[in-house]
Amino acid sequence: MGFGFQYSLLGNCLWKDKTFMNEETITITKKEYDSLKEDAKFMRALEAAGVDNWEGYDFALDAMKERKDEKTKAETNITLGFLNKT
């Protein structure tokens, strides 16, 4: 149809006028956006100050990874449970 641009799908990747588009969007409040921006600035400042050399840094990273793995496992179980229902 004549909308002035063309989309094509190759695998799971969407292309628009030869430009790769693989970003998803979400909607959050401006307050949450501002908070995330401030947190990112603070994290960059901590990293610049050497927090990655702090003895608890690796522990914190491991704890975050464990939480992410648990969430992924729970989501997989929910999906598999849903697919197994007939």
Secondary structure, DSSP 8 states (H G I E B T S, - for coil): --SS--EEEETTEEEETTEEE--------HHHHHHHHHHHHHHHHHHHTTGGGSTTHHHHHHHHHHHHHHHHHHHHHHHHHHHH--
